[in-house]
Amino acid sequence: MPVSASASAIARRADPRIVATYHQPPAEFDRAVRSTRMLRRLDAAIAVARNQMDHLASLVGSDRVFLVPHGVDTAAYAPGDETARDGRSFLFVGTWLRDFDMLRDVVRLVAGRDASITFTIVSSAERAAALAARPNVRHMSGVSDAELMALFRSAGAMVVPLTDCTATNSILEALAFGLPVVTTDVGGVRDYVDDGCAFVVPSGDADAMAGAILRLASDPDLRRRMGARSRQAALRFDWGTVADETIAVYRALYGLEPAAGTQATHTRQVEEVR
């Protein structure tokens, strides 16, 4: 494919900057990146969660690591008619770094305490095989974007047991749709949710996760309050805001003042959980 005139002009600049954004937690990063020699040539590395920052700093230098969150399209992913939600229906979406063993135990525990609570699991058939036969589980795969949005808009809450993570698309999407989230305290989870919009339980603690689900299923007011907080949280991660923060990183590399209103955060300036 021919290189455009504008791209050629950028390539001929005397001082181009090379910036890379990384989305995997340190353990997965090390499995995927066999050689880190080329990373030393980066002008900046962008982390999407704080659990990546020390690891990236050890590879490229702490002065070249920036924290910019992952984003979500809050216009496309938005709540629908709240009366259409089923407060006893819980949604699980995804495959990567999901804790399917914990999910299996949670589904079993919840069924033993309240058989009317159901789970919709959107994942590959292979990963959901151990759950698909349960009477309180509906398994779906290969759904369209429109179908997935409809599932988000009809669910009472999102359930996402994880083994590790940085940013998680399904959590961001659940926030944007105004869903309470039930997840595990691993990786970068707490960079994106707080106790106002999520139940964050210890890794592997199926009893705690089942308890959170039972509580949400029985308390419509709690679901509404947490759902409203979720939507507010999602607006902080709208792609427009994230784009501004990314631009601020490039401006900093050229010695320019960050654009007004941006929140790009350098490694040594991180002082609070998002």
C-alpha positions in Angstrom: 0.0 0.0 0.0 1.5 3.4 -0.9 2.5 5.6 2.0 0.4 8.8 2.1 2.1 12.2 1.7 1.4 13.1 5.3 2.7 9.8 6.6 5.9 10.2 4.5 6.3 13.7 5.9 6.1 12.3 9.5 8.6 9.6 8.7 11.1 12.2 7.4 10.9 14.3 10.6 14.2 14.6 12.4 12.7 13.8 15.8 9.8 11.4 15.5 8.5 9.9 18.7 7.6 6.3 19.3 4.9 5.6 21.8 3.4 2.1 22.6 0.4 1.3 24.7 0.3 -2.0 26.5 -2.8 -3.8 27.7 -1.6 -7.0 29.3 -0.7 -7.5 33.0 3.0 -8.2 33.7 2.8 -12.0 33.7 1.1 -12.1 30.3 3.3 -9.4 29.0 6.4 -11.5 29.8 4.9 -14.5 28.1 4.1 -12.5 24.9 7.2 -10.4 24.7 10.2 -12.6 24.3 12.7 -9.9 23.7 12.6 -6.5 25.4 15.6 -5.0 23.8 13.6 -2.9 21.3 11.5 -1.4 24.2 14.5 0.7 25.1 14.0 2.7 21.9 10.5 3.8 22.9 10.1 7.4 23.8 7.1 6.5 26.0 5.1 3.5 27.2 1.5 4.0 28.1 0.0 1.7 30.8 -3.7 1.4 31.1 -3.6 0.3 34.8 -1.3 0.9 37.7 -0.3 -2.7 38.1 1.7 -2.4 34.8 3.7 0.6 35.7 6.6 -0.7 37.8 7.1 -3.5 35.3 7.2 -1.2 32.3 9.5 1.2 34.2 12.0 -1.6 34.7 12.1 -2.1 30.9 12.0 1.4 29.5 12.8 3.7 32.5 10.4 5.3 34.9 10.6 8.7 33.2 9.0 7.2 30.1 6.0 5.5 31.6 2.6 7.2 31.5 -0.8 6.1 32.9 -3.7 6.7 30.5 -6.8 4.6 31.1 -8.6 2.4 28.6 -11.8 3.9 27.2 -15.4 3.1 26.3 -17.9 4.7 23.9 -20.4 6.1 26.3 -22.7 7.3 23.6 -23.1 3.9 21.9 -23.0 2.0 25.2 -25.7 3.7 27.2 -28.6 2.5 29.5 -31.9 1.8 27.9 -35.3 1.5 29.5 -34.7 0.6 33.2 -38.1 -1.1 33.5 -36.8 -3.7 30.9 -34.1 -4.9 33.3 -34.4 -8.3 35.0 -32.9 -7.8 38.5 -32.5 -11.6 38.9 -30.6 -12.0 35.6 -26.8 -11.7 35.8 -24.5 -11.3 32.7 -21.0 -12.7 32.2 -19.1 -11.8 29.0 -15.6 -12.8 27.8 -12.9 -15.4 27.8 -9.5 -13.8 28.3 -8.2 -14.1 31.9 -11.7 -15.0 33.2 -11.8 -17.3 36.2 -14.2 -20.0 35.0 -13.5 -22.3 38.0 -14.7 -19.5 40.3 -17.7 -18.8 38.0 -18.7 -22.5 38.1 -18.6 -22.4 41.9 -20.6 -19.2 42.1 -23.3 -20.5 39.8 -23.6 -23.6 41.9 -23.7 -21.7 45.2 -26.3 -19.2 43.9 -28.5 -22.0 42.5 -28.4 -23.7 45.9 -29.7 -20.6 47.7 -32.1 -19.1 45.1 -32.9 -21.1 42.0 -34.8 -18.2 40.4 -31.5 -16.3 39.8 -30.2 -16.9 36.3 -26.9 -16.3 34.5 -26.3 -15.5 30.8 -22.8 -16.5 29.8 -21.5 -15.0 26.6 -18.3 -16.9 25.9 -16.8 -19.7 23.8 -18.5 -23.0 23.9 -15.3 -24.7 25.1 -14.9 -22.5 28.1 -18.5 -22.6 29.1 -19.0 -26.3 28.6 -19.0 -27.1 32.4 -21.7 -24.5 32.9 -24.0 -24.8 29.9 -26.0 -27.7 31.2 -27.0 -26.1 34.5 -30.7 -25.1 34.6 -29.9 -21.6 35.8 -27.5 -20.9 32.9 -28.0 -19.7 29.4 -24.9 -19.9 27.2 -24.5 -17.8 24.1 -21.6 -17.4 21.7 -21.1 -15.6 18.4 -23.6 -12.9 19.3 -23.8 -9.7 17.2 -23.1 -6.3 18.6 -26.8 -5.5 18.7 -27.5 -8.7 20.6 -24.8 -8.0 23.1 -26.1 -4.5 23.7 -29.6 -5.9 24.3 -28.1 -8.3 26.9 -26.4 -5.5 28.7 -29.6 -3.4 28.7 -31.7 -6.3 30.1 -29.4 -7.7 32.8 -29.6 -6.8 36.5 -25.8 -6.7 37.0 -22.5 -7.9 35.5 -20.5 -10.7 37.0 -16.8 -10.9 36.0 -14.6 -13.3 38.0 -11.0 -12.7 36.8 -7.6 -14.3 37.3 -5.7 -11.1 36.4 -6.3 -8.0 34.3 -5.4 -4.4 33.5 -8.4 -2.8 31.9 -11.4 -5.1 31.1 -13.7 -4.2 28.2 -16.7 -6.0 29.7 -16.4 -4.1 33.0 -16.1 -0.7 31.1 -19.1 -1.6 29.0 -21.1 -2.7 32.0 -20.3 0.7 33.7 -21.4 2.5 30.5 -24.7 0.6 30.5 -25.3 1.5 34.1 -24.9 -2.0 35.5 -23.6 -2.8 39.0 -20.4 -5.0 38.7 -19.4 -8.0 40.8 -15.8 -8.9 40.2 -12.5 -10.0 41.8 -9.8 -7.9 43.4 -7.0 -8.6 41.0 -4.8 -6.6 38.6 -6.1 -3.2 37.6 -9.7 -3.7 38.7 -9.7 -0.9 41.3 -8.4 1.6 38.8 -11.8 1.4 37.1 -14.4 0.6 39.9 -15.0 1.5 43.5 -17.3 0.3 46.2 -20.0 2.6 45.0 -20.5 0.8 41.7 -19.0 -2.7 42.3 -18.7 -5.5 44.8 -15.0 -6.4 44.6 -14.3 -9.7 46.3 -11.1 -11.6 47.1 -9.7 -13.7 44.3 -11.2 -17.2 44.4 -13.8 -16.4 47.1 -16.9 -17.9 45.5 -18.9 -17.5 48.7 -18.3 -13.8 48.8 -19.2 -13.4 45.1 -22.4 -15.5 45.5 -23.3 -13.4 48.5 -23.0 -10.2 46.5 -25.1 -11.6 43.7 -27.8 -12.6 46.2 -27.8 -9.2 47.8 -28.2 -7.4 44.4 -30.9 -9.7 43.3 -33.0 -9.0 46.4 -32.5 -5.2 46.5 -33.8 -3.1 43.6 -32.8 0.2 45.2 -29.2 -1.0 45.7 -29.1 -2.0 42.0 -30.4 1.4 41.0 -28.0 3.3 43.2 -25.0 1.3 42.1 -26.1 1.4 38.4 -26.2 5.2 38.5 -22.8 5.3 40.1 -21.5 3.0 37.3 -22.7 5.3 34.6 -21.0 8.2 36.3 -17.8 6.2 36.5 -18.0 5.3 32.9 -18.1 9.0 31.8 -14.6 9.5 33.2 -13.4 6.8 30.7 -15.2 8.1 27.7 -13.0 7.8 24.6 -13.0 11.6 24.1 -11.4 12.1 27.5 -9.0 9.2 27.0 -8.0 10.7 23.6 -7.2 14.1 25.3 -5.1 12.3 27.9 -3.2 10.4 25.1 -2.6 13.7 23.3 -1.2 15.1 26.5 1.5 12.4 26.5 2.6 13.3 23.0 2.6 17.0 23.9 4.8 16.3 27.0 7.2 14.4 24.8 7.7 17.5 22.7 8.0 19.8 25.7 4.6 21.4 25.2 2.1 22.2 27.9 -0.6 19.5 28.3 -3.9 20.4 26.6 -6.4 22.1 28.9 -8.5 19.6 30.9 -6.4 16.6 30.3 -5.4 14.2 33.1 -2.5 12.2 31.6 -0.6 11.0 34.6 3.2 10.4 34.8 4.5 7.5 36.9 5.8 9.8 39.7 2.6 11.8 39.9 0.1 9.0 40.5 -1.5 9.9 43.9 -5.0 8.4 43.8 -7.0 5.5 42.5 -9.2 6.5 39.6 
